[in-house]
Amino acid sequence: MHDAVAKVIEPESLPFPYNKSTFCRYEPIEQKIDYAKVLIVNDLLRYDSDLSDLARKDWNGTTEAKLEFERMVSGMACNNIAKNVLRLVKNPKTMTVHLSELADAAEKFSPDAIVMSGTFADFDYYNPEHIASFTKFIQETKIPVLAICGAHQLVAIAFGSKLKTLDDLELAAKRTDRMVEYQYRFVKIVDKSDPIFEGNDDKKSGIWQEYTKDDDILRVWQNHGVQVDGVPAGFKLLATSYLCKNQAMVKTNEGQMIYCVQFHLEKSFEDWSKNPTRWEHPNESRDGRILFENFLKLALKHRNE
């Protein structure tokens, strides 16, 4: 008999990303920021007083059900943001307020940074006084701002941009059954020199994934059916994708620092061991977490200048 020859079987290459190794979903997070005071803004609807006359007309008979849904989503959205701050900052201080209370709260709380949640309803369903108050605030504030998803769109219209569906329709033309960008998607960085992407050009860095260092790509969570049409004056484009051209932008002039992202960078810590829902999913990318942390560092630097 011939002696058996042992055959070493090499592990199969990973299909993603680019046959590189992934990171552990449960990797320890080092808190590198000593202190940060963060004002969290709930941009969703709560009560009848938050609505426009158009919303009351279109939602006739379903208003309370829709407001209940928005309140449920707002709780999860703001909680996700707060968790990011708590996990990244050693001694954090946070306050959560509604969009309609932002200007007053910012003056009294005097935060190092403002982080704004996503939205659900179209903005012509919002109380126009709330939109006008926000527009005045965001055009003037010198407090660093991070605007997420719907807040990204809200900032854009405050600076003169228009919104459209992902298939280039006016929002009023298609209120329901819109094309959506959902789940983890690739986003292409178009200006990697911006400090929000710090370390992405360091080939030895273990922070960013290989696909970011090699190909200027982010993998981030998406959940939206509306996009910003173009880039408002005073902003520069930071990231784009095939379906939604304005994925990230920033304004760093006139003493302002406003970062806006269409994707949900705050959903980078959801490692929950329970059945996923539309709002809960296993964490498959650290990219959002890195951006969130970099924003907080930049905000603290901006406030101290």
C-alpha positions as YAML, in Angstrom:
chain: A
units: angstrom
residues:
- id: 1
  name: MET
  ca: [0.00, 0.00, 0.00]
- id: 2
  name: HIS
  ca: [1.08, 3.50, -0.76]
- id: 3
  name: ASP
  ca: [1.36, 5.92, 2.12]
- id: 4
  name: ALA
  ca: [-1.54, 8.41, 2.20]
- id: 5
  name: VAL
  ca: [-0.47, 11.83, 1.08]
- id: 6
  name: ALA
  ca: [-1.92, 14.66, 3.13]
- id: 7
  name: LYS
  ca: [-3.34, 17.43, 1.02]
- id: 8
  name: VAL
  ca: [-3.46, 20.92, 2.42]
- id: 9
  name: ILE
  ca: [-6.62, 22.68, 1.38]
- id: 10
  name: GLU
  ca: [-6.28, 26.41, 1.19]
- id: 11
  name: PRO
  ca: [-9.21, 28.42, 2.55]
- id: 12
  name: GLU
  ca: [-11.57, 29.64, -0.12]
- id: 13
  name: SER
  ca: [-11.14, 33.24, -1.15]
- id: 14
  name: LEU
  ca: [-13.72, 35.64, 0.15]
- id: 15
  name: PRO
  ca: [-16.00, 37.07, -2.54]
- id: 16
  name: PHE
  ca: [-16.09, 40.45, -0.80]
- id: 17
  name: PRO
  ca: [-14.39, 42.81, -0.56]
- id: 18
  name: TYR
  ca: [-11.97, 42.21, -3.44]
- id: 19
  name: ASN
  ca: [-10.90, 38.87, -1.96]
- id: 20
  name: LYS
  ca: [-9.56, 40.62, 1.11]
- id: 21
  name: SER
  ca: [-10.25, 39.62, 4.69]
- id: 22
  name: THR
  ca: [-13.19, 41.24, 6.42]
- id: 23
  name: PHE
  ca: [-13.17, 42.67, 9.92]
- id: 24
  name: CYS
  ca: [-14.75, 41.18, 13.00]
- id: 25
  name: ARG
  ca: [-18.27, 42.50, 13.55]
- id: 26
  name: TYR
  ca: [-17.59, 42.53, 17.29]
- id: 27
  name: GLU
  ca: [-14.16, 44.13, 17.31]
- id: 28
  name: PRO
  ca: [-13.43, 46.25, 20.40]
- id: 29
  name: ILE
  ca: [-13.89, 49.98, 19.97]
- id: 30
  name: GLU
  ca: [-11.29, 52.25, 21.52]
- id: 31
  name: GLN
  ca: [-12.64, 55.53, 22.84]
- id: 32
  name: LYS
  ca: [-10.15, 58.06, 21.50]
- id: 33
  name: ILE
  ca: [-12.17, 61.22, 22.21]
- id: 34
  name: ASP
  ca: [-12.03, 62.50, 25.80]
- id: 35
  name: TYR
  ca: [-15.09, 64.75, 25.85]
- id: 36
  name: ALA
  ca: [-17.76, 65.97, 23.47]
- id: 37
  name: LYS
  ca: [-21.01, 67.82, 23.94]
- id: 38
  name: VAL
  ca: [-23.42, 66.76, 21.20]
- id: 39
  name: LEU
  ca: [-26.87, 68.08, 20.38]
- id: 40
  name: ILE
  ca: [-28.95, 65.38, 18.64]
- id: 41
  name: VAL
  ca: [-31.80, 66.60, 16.45]
- id: 42
  name: ASN
  ca: [-34.96, 64.57, 15.82]
- id: 43
  name: ASP
  ca: [-36.00, 65.59, 12.31]
- id: 44
  name: LEU
  ca: [-39.12, 63.44, 12.09]
- id: 45
  name: LEU
  ca: [-42.72, 64.46, 12.70]
- id: 46
  name: ARG
  ca: [-44.36, 64.08, 16.12]
- id: 47
  name: TYR
  ca: [-47.64, 65.97, 16.49]
- id: 48
  name: ASP
  ca: [-50.30, 67.64, 14.39]
- id: 49
  name: SER
  ca: [-48.55, 70.96, 15.05]
- id: 50
  name: ASP
  ca: [-45.54, 69.68, 13.08]
- id: 51
  name: LEU
  ca: [-47.66, 69.26, 9.92]
- id: 52
  name: SER
  ca: [-48.45, 71.49, 6.97]
- id: 53
  name: ASP
  ca: [-51.98, 71.99, 5.66]
- id: 54
  name: LEU
  ca: [-51.05, 69.77, 2.71]
- id: 55
  name: ALA
  ca: [-50.17, 66.91, 5.05]
- id: 56
  name: ARG
  ca: [-53.46, 67.23, 6.88]
- id: 57
  name: LYS
  ca: [-55.29, 67.18, 3.56]
- id: 58
  name: ASP
  ca: [-53.39, 64.24, 2.04]
- id: 59
  name: TRP
  ca: [-53.31, 62.24, 5.28]
- id: 60
  name: ASN
  ca: [-56.95, 62.79, 6.13]
- id: 61
  name: GLY
  ca: [-58.08, 59.82, 8.22]
- id: 62
  name: THR
  ca: [-54.58, 58.36, 8.59]
- id: 63
  name: THR
  ca: [-52.75, 61.23, 10.29]
- id: 64
  name: GLU
  ca: [-52.42, 59.70, 13.74]
- id: 65
  name: ALA
  ca: [-51.21, 56.36, 12.36]
- id: 66
  name: LYS
  ca: [-48.55, 58.11, 10.29]
- id: 67
  name: LEU
  ca: [-47.44, 60.26, 13.22]
- id: 68
  name: GLU
  ca: [-47.23, 57.20, 15.45]
- id: 69
  name: PHE
  ca: [-44.96, 55.55, 12.88]
- id: 70
  name: GLU
  ca: [-42.75, 58.65, 12.67]
- id: 71
  name: ARG
  ca: [-42.46, 58.76, 16.46]
- id: 72
  name: MET
  ca: [-41.41, 55.10, 16.51]
- id: 73
  name: VAL
  ca: [-38.76, 55.64, 13.83]
- id: 74
  name: SER
  ca: [-37.47, 58.81, 15.50]
- id: 75
  name: GLY
  ca: [-36.86, 56.94, 18.73]
- id: 76
  name: MET
  ca: [-34.67, 54.37, 16.98]
- id: 77
  name: ALA
  ca: [-32.89, 56.95, 14.82]
- id: 78
  name: CYS
  ca: [-31.93, 59.25, 17.69]
- id: 79
  name: ASN
  ca: [-30.97, 56.29, 19.87]
- id: 80
  name: ASN
  ca: [-28.59, 55.07, 17.16]
- id: 81
  name: ILE
  ca: [-26.91, 58.47, 17.05]
- id: 82
  name: ALA
  ca: [-26.62, 58.61, 20.84]
- id: 83
  name: LYS
  ca: [-25.04, 55.13, 20.88]
- id: 84
  name: ASN
  ca: [-22.39, 56.30, 18.44]
- id: 85
  name: VAL
  ca: [-21.47, 59.19, 20.71]
- id: 86
  name: LEU
  ca: [-21.46, 56.99, 23.84]
- id: 87
  name: ARG
  ca: [-19.22, 54.38, 22.24]
- id: 88
  name: LEU
  ca: [-16.75, 56.82, 20.75]
- id: 89
  name: VAL
  ca: [-16.41, 59.40, 23.54]
- id: 90
  name: LYS
  ca: [-15.06, 58.73, 27.04]
- id: 91
  name: ASN
  ca: [-17.08, 61.48, 28.72]
- id: 92
  name: PRO
  ca: [-19.97, 62.42, 26.45]
- id: 93
  name: LYS
  ca: [-22.80, 64.82, 27.11]
- id: 94
  name: THR
  ca: [-25.83, 64.69, 24.84]
- id: 95
  name: MET
  ca: [-29.22, 66.33, 24.52]
- id: 96
  name: THR
  ca: [-31.96, 65.37, 22.06]
- id: 97
  name: VAL
  ca: [-34.38, 67.99, 20.73]
- id: 98
  name: HIS
  ca: [-36.88, 68.27, 17.91]
- id: 99
  name: LEU
  ca: [-36.13, 70.16, 14.70]
- id: 100
  name: SER
  ca: [-38.55, 72.89, 15.74]
- id: 101
  name: GLU
  ca: [-36.54, 73.47, 18.94]
- id: 102
  name: LEU
  ca: [-33.07, 73.46, 17.37]
- id: 103
  name: ALA
  ca: [-32.19, 77.16, 17.35]
- id: 104
  name: ASP
  ca: [-33.19, 77.72, 20.99]
- id: 105
  name: ALA
  ca: [-31.55, 74.50, 22.19]
- id: 106
  name: ALA
  ca: [-28.28, 75.25, 20.38]
- id: 107
  name: GLU
  ca: [-28.06, 78.63, 22.09]
- id: 108
  name: LYS
  ca: [-28.76, 77.23, 25.57]
- id: 109
  name: PHE
  ca: [-26.86, 73.92, 25.33]
- id: 110
  name: SER
  ca: [-23.87, 75.37, 23.40]
- id: 111
  name: PRO
  ca: [-22.78, 72.02, 21.92]
- id: 112
  name: ASP
  ca: [-19.47, 71.12, 20.32]
- id: 113
  name: ALA
  ca: [-21.41, 69.48, 17.49]
- id: 114
  name: ILE
  ca: [-24.92, 68.97, 16.16]
- id: 115
  name: VAL
  ca: [-25.96, 65.63, 14.65]
- id: 116
  name: MET
  ca: [-29.24, 65.55, 12.75]
- id: 117
  name: SER
  ca: [-31.31, 62.41, 12.18]
- id: 118
  name: GLY
  ca: [-32.90, 61.13, 9.00]
- id: 119
  name: THR
  ca: [-36.52, 61.76, 8.02]
- id: 120
  name: PHE
  ca: [-39.43, 59.89, 6.45]
- id: 121
  name: ALA
  ca: [-42.07, 62.30, 5.12]
- id: 122
  name: ASP
  ca: [-41.53, 64.84, 2.34]
- id: 123
  name: PHE
  ca: [-40.71, 68.32, 3.57]
- id: 124
  name: ASP
  ca: [-43.80, 69.96, 2.07]
- id: 125
  name: TYR
  ca: [-45.67, 67.94, 4.72]
- id: 126
  name: TYR
  ca: [-43.75, 69.80, 7.44]
- id: 127
  name: ASN
  ca: [-44.97, 72.93, 9.19]
- id: 128
  name: PRO
  ca: [-43.46, 75.66, 6.97]
- id: 129
  name: GLU
  ca: [-42.56, 77.70, 10.05]
- id: 130
  name: HIS
  ca: [-40.32, 74.87, 11.24]
- id: 131
  name: ILE
  ca: [-38.60, 74.69, 7.85]
- id: 132
  name: ALA
  ca: [-38.12, 78.46, 7.77]
- id: 133
  name: SER
  ca: [-36.68, 78.48, 11.30]
- id: 134
  name: PHE
  ca: [-34.24, 75.70, 10.41]
- id: 135
  name: THR
  ca: [-33.22, 77.42, 7.18]
- id: 136
  name: LYS
  ca: [-32.29, 80.60, 9.04]
- id: 137
  name: PHE
  ca: [-30.39, 78.63, 11.68]
- id: 138
  name: ILE
  ca: [-28.37, 76.43, 9.32]
- id: 139
  name: GLN
  ca: [-27.42, 79.36, 7.09]
- id: 140
  name: GLU
  ca: [-25.94, 81.21, 10.06]
- id: 141
  name: THR
  ca: [-24.69, 78.69, 12.63]
- id: 142
  name: LYS
  ca: [-20.97, 78.28, 13.28]
- id: 143
  name: ILE
  ca: [-21.53, 75.08, 15.27]
- id: 144
  name: PRO
  ca: [-20.27, 72.00, 13.36]
- id: 145
  name: VAL
  ca: [-23.17, 69.99, 11.91]
- id: 146
  name: LEU
  ca: [-23.48, 66.41, 10.71]
- id: 147
  name: ALA
  ca: [-26.68, 65.93, 8.68]
- id: 148
  name: ILE
  ca: [-27.77, 62.36, 7.97]
- id: 149
  name: CYS
  ca: [-30.02, 61.12, 5.12]
- id: 150
  name: GLY
  ca: [-33.18, 63.27, 5.23]
- id: 151
  name: ALA
  ca: [-31.24, 65.95, 7.12]
- id: 152
  name: HIS
  ca: [-28.73, 65.96, 4.26]
- id: 153
  name: GLN
  ca: [-31.65, 66.81, 1.98]
- id: 154
  name: LEU
  ca: [-33.03, 69.37, 4.42]
- id: 155
  name: VAL
  ca: [-29.69, 71.21, 4.51]
- id: 156
  name: ALA
  ca: [-29.52, 71.11, 0.72]
- id: 157
  name: ILE
  ca: [-32.89, 72.80, 0.24]
- id: 158
  name: ALA
  ca: [-31.97, 75.38, 2.92]
- id: 159
  name: PHE
  ca: [-29.09, 76.38, 0.64]
- id: 160
  name: GLY
  ca: [-31.16, 76.48, -2.53]
- id: 161
  name: SER
  ca: [-31.04, 72.95, -3.97]
- id: 162
  name: LYS
  ca: [-33.99, 70.91, -5.21]
- id: 163
  name: LEU
  ca: [-34.93, 67.33, -4.37]
- id: 164
  name: LYS
  ca: [-36.10, 64.58, -6.71]
- id: 165
  name: THR
  ca: [-36.81, 60.88, -6.62]
- id: 166
  name: LEU
  ca: [-34.07, 58.43, -7.55]
- id: 167
  name: ASP
  ca: [-35.66, 58.09, -10.99]
- id: 168
  name: ASP
  ca: [-35.65, 61.88, -11.55]
- id: 169
  name: LEU
  ca: [-39.29, 62.66, -10.76]
- id: 170
  name: GLU
  ca: [-40.73, 65.55, -8.81]
- id: 171
  name: LEU
  ca: [-41.56, 64.34, -5.30]
- id: 172
  name: ALA
  ca: [-45.23, 65.30, -5.57]
- id: 173
  name: ALA
  ca: [-45.52, 63.21, -8.74]
- id: 174
  name: LYS
  ca: [-44.76, 60.00, -6.87]
- id: 175
  name: ARG
  ca: [-45.42, 60.02, -3.14]
- id: 176
  name: THR
  ca: [-45.48, 56.22, -2.75]
- id: 177
  name: ASP
  ca: [-43.86, 53.12, -4.26]
- id: 178
  name: ARG
  ca: [-40.69, 55.03, -5.06]
- id: 179
  name: MET
  ca: [-37.48, 53.49, -6.24]
- id: 180
  name: VAL
  ca: [-35.30, 53.09, -3.15]
- id: 181
  name: GLU
  ca: [-31.64, 52.62, -2.39]
- id: 182
  name: TYR
  ca: [-31.60, 50.11, 0.44]
- id: 183
  name: GLN
  ca: [-29.14, 47.94, 2.41]
- id: 184
  name: TYR
  ca: [-25.36, 48.14, 2.15]
- id: 185
  name: ARG
  ca: [-24.21, 49.90, -1.00]
- id: 186
  name: PHE
  ca: [-20.94, 51.08, -2.48]
- id: 187
  name: VAL
  ca: [-20.17, 54.79, -2.52]
- id: 188
  name: LYS
  ca: [-17.26, 56.33, -4.43]
- id: 189
  name: ILE
  ca: [-15.15, 58.97, -2.69]
- id: 190
  name: VAL
  ca: [-14.52, 61.85, -5.11]
- id: 191
  name: ASP
  ca: [-12.40, 64.03, -2.83]
- id: 192
  name: LYS
  ca: [-10.26, 61.85, -0.58]
- id: 193
  name: SER
  ca: [-8.23, 64.89, 0.52]
- id: 194
  name: ASP
  ca: [-11.06, 65.98, 2.83]
- id: 195
  name: PRO
  ca: [-10.13, 65.35, 6.49]
- id: 196
  name: ILE
  ca: [-13.30, 63.33, 7.07]
- id: 197
  name: PHE
  ca: [-11.46, 60.54, 5.22]
- id: 198
  name: GLU
  ca: [-8.29, 60.85, 7.29]
- id: 199
  name: GLY
  ca: [-6.01, 57.83, 6.93]
- id: 200
  name: ASN
  ca: [-7.56, 56.45, 3.75]
- id: 201
  name: ASP
  ca: [-4.33, 56.94, 1.79]
- id: 202
  name: ASP
  ca: [-2.21, 55.15, 4.39]
- id: 203
  name: LYS
  ca: [-1.63, 51.67, 2.97]
- id: 204
  name: LYS
  ca: [-0.38, 50.39, 6.34]
- id: 205
  name: SER
  ca: [-3.35, 51.70, 8.29]
- id: 206
  name: GLY
  ca: [-5.58, 49.04, 9.80]
- id: 207
  name: ILE
  ca: [-8.52, 51.39, 10.25]
- id: 208
  name: TRP
  ca: [-9.93, 51.59, 6.75]
- id: 209
  name: GLN
  ca: [-10.75, 48.52, 4.70]
- id: 210
  name: GLU
  ca: [-8.62, 47.62, 1.67]
- id: 211
  name: TYR
  ca: [-11.35, 48.66, -0.76]
- id: 212
  name: THR
  ca: [-11.20, 52.18, 0.67]
- id: 213
  name: LYS
  ca: [-7.42, 52.46, 0.61]
- id: 214
  name: ASP
  ca: [-7.07, 50.84, -2.83]
- id: 215
  name: ASP
  ca: [-10.11, 52.14, -4.71]
- id: 216
  name: ASP
  ca: [-11.56, 55.09, -2.70]
- id: 217
  name: ILE
  ca: [-14.77, 53.19, -1.97]
- id: 218
  name: LEU
  ca: [-17.02, 53.15, 1.09]
- id: 219
  name: ARG
  ca: [-19.55, 50.48, 1.98]
- id: 220
  name: VAL
  ca: [-22.41, 52.13, 3.85]
- id: 221
  name: TRP
  ca: [-26.03, 51.50, 4.84]
- id: 222
  name: GLN
  ca: [-28.66, 53.14, 2.62]
- id: 223
  name: ASN
  ca: [-32.40, 53.61, 3.06]
- id: 224
  name: HIS
  ca: [-33.86, 56.42, 0.95]
- id: 225
  name: GLY
  ca: [-36.00, 57.16, -2.09]
- id: 226
  name: VAL
  ca: [-35.17, 60.87, -2.46]
- id: 227
  name: GLN
  ca: [-31.95, 62.56, -3.50]
- id: 228
  name: VAL
  ca: [-30.41, 66.03, -3.71]
- id: 229
  name: ASP
  ca: [-30.36, 67.36, -7.25]
- id: 230
  name: GLY
  ca: [-26.82, 68.68, -7.74]
- id: 231
  name: VAL
  ca: [-24.68, 70.37, -5.09]
- id: 232
  name: PRO
  ca: [-25.76, 73.65, -3.45]
- id: 233
  name: ALA
  ca: [-23.57, 76.74, -3.75]
- id: 234
  name: GLY
  ca: [-20.82, 76.85, -1.13]
- id: 235
  name: PHE
  ca: [-20.63, 73.07, -0.79]
- id: 236
  name: LYS
  ca: [-18.25, 70.58, -2.40]
- id: 237
  name: LEU
  ca: [-19.11, 67.01, -3.34]
- id: 238
  name: LEU
  ca: [-17.33, 64.31, -1.32]
- id: 239
  name: ALA
  ca: [-18.90, 61.04, -2.49]
- id: 240
  name: THR
  ca: [-21.20, 59.74, -5.20]
- id: 241
  name: SER
  ca: [-22.86, 56.56, -6.49]
- id: 242
  name: TYR
  ca: [-24.47, 55.32, -9.67]
- id: 243
  name: LEU
  ca: [-28.04, 55.80, -8.42]
- id: 244
  name: CYS
  ca: [-27.63, 58.87, -6.22]
- id: 245
  name: LYS
  ca: [-25.03, 61.38, -7.37]
- id: 246
  name: ASN
  ca: [-24.85, 63.43, -4.16]
- id: 247
  name: GLN
  ca: [-23.94, 60.91, -1.45]
- id: 248
  name: ALA
  ca: [-21.89, 63.29, 0.68]
- id: 249
  name: MET
  ca: [-21.00, 66.97, 0.66]
- id: 250
  name: VAL
  ca: [-19.44, 69.55, 2.95]
- id: 251
  name: LYS
  ca: [-19.44, 73.30, 3.53]
- id: 252
  name: THR
  ca: [-16.27, 74.64, 5.13]
- id: 253
  name: ASN
  ca: [-16.39, 78.36, 4.45]
- id: 254
  name: GLU
  ca: [-17.74, 81.48, 6.16]
- id: 255
  name: GLY
  ca: [-16.78, 79.95, 9.51]
- id: 256
  name: GLN
  ca: [-19.11, 77.00, 9.00]
- id: 257
  name: MET
  ca: [-18.47, 73.25, 8.99]
- id: 258
  name: ILE
  ca: [-21.48, 71.29, 7.73]
- id: 259
  name: TYR
  ca: [-21.02, 67.66, 6.70]
- id: 260
  name: CYS
  ca: [-23.98, 66.03, 4.97]
- id: 261
  name: VAL
  ca: [-24.28, 62.33, 4.09]
- id: 262
  name: GLN
  ca: [-27.12, 60.63, 2.23]
- id: 263
  name: PHE
  ca: [-26.26, 57.27, 3.78]
- id: 264
  name: HIS
  ca: [-26.76, 56.21, 7.40]
- id: 265
  name: LEU
  ca: [-23.25, 56.38, 8.81]
- id: 266
  name: GLU
  ca: [-24.71, 56.11, 12.33]
- id: 267
  name: LYS
  ca: [-25.78, 52.49, 11.73]
- id: 268
  name: SER
  ca: [-22.29, 51.12, 12.38]
- id: 269
  name: PHE
  ca: [-22.79, 49.68, 15.84]
- id: 270
  name: GLU
  ca: [-25.90, 47.56, 15.33]
- id: 271
  name: ASP
  ca: [-24.50, 44.16, 16.27]
- id: 272
  name: TRP
  ca: [-27.77, 42.92, 17.77]
- id: 273
  name: SER
  ca: [-28.33, 39.15, 17.98]
- id: 274
  name: LYS
  ca: [-32.00, 39.16, 17.09]
- id: 275
  name: ASN
  ca: [-34.08, 38.85, 13.97]
- id: 276
  name: PRO
  ca: [-33.32, 41.81, 11.71]
- id: 277
  name: THR
  ca: [-36.05, 44.19, 10.65]
- id: 278
  name: ARG
  ca: [-36.07, 47.05, 8.20]
- id: 279
  name: TRP
  ca: [-34.41, 49.22, 10.82]
- id: 280
  name: GLU
  ca: [-32.06, 46.68, 12.41]
- id: 281
  name: HIS
  ca: [-29.32, 44.73, 10.66]
- id: 282
  name: PRO
  ca: [-26.00, 43.00, 11.35]
- id: 283
  name: ASN
  ca: [-23.11, 45.42, 11.15]
- id: 284
  name: GLU
  ca: [-21.11, 44.61, 8.01]
- id: 285
  name: SER
  ca: [-18.95, 47.71, 7.63]
- id: 286
  name: ARG
  ca: [-16.98, 49.95, 9.95]
- id: 287
  name: ASP
  ca: [-16.83, 52.76, 7.39]
- id: 288
  name: GLY
  ca: [-19.70, 54.75, 8.88]
- id: 289
  name: ARG
  ca: [-18.18, 54.51, 12.33]
- id: 290
  name: ILE
  ca: [-14.85, 55.91, 11.11]
- id: 291
  name: LEU
  ca: [-16.59, 58.84, 9.43]
- id: 292
  name: PHE
  ca: [-18.65, 59.56, 12.54]
- id: 293
  name: GLU
  ca: [-15.55, 59.53, 14.74]
- id: 294
  name: ASN
  ca: [-13.61, 61.71, 12.30]
- id: 295
  name: PHE
  ca: [-16.49, 64.19, 12.26]
- id: 296
  name: LEU
  ca: [-16.45, 64.50, 16.04]
- id: 297
  name: LYS
  ca: [-12.68, 65.09, 16.03]
- id: 298
  name: LEU
  ca: [-13.03, 67.75, 13.34]
- id: 299
  name: ALA
  ca: [-15.93, 69.38, 15.20]
- id: 300
  name: LEU
  ca: [-13.89, 69.69, 18.40]
- id: 301
  name: LYS
  ca: [-10.98, 71.16, 16.45]
- id: 302
  name: HIS
  ca: [-13.30, 73.61, 14.69]
- id: 303
  name: ARG
  ca: [-14.84, 74.77, 17.97]
- id: 304
  name: ASN
  ca: [-11.43, 75.34, 19.53]
- id: 305
  name: GLU
  ca: [-10.03, 77.40, 16.64]
...
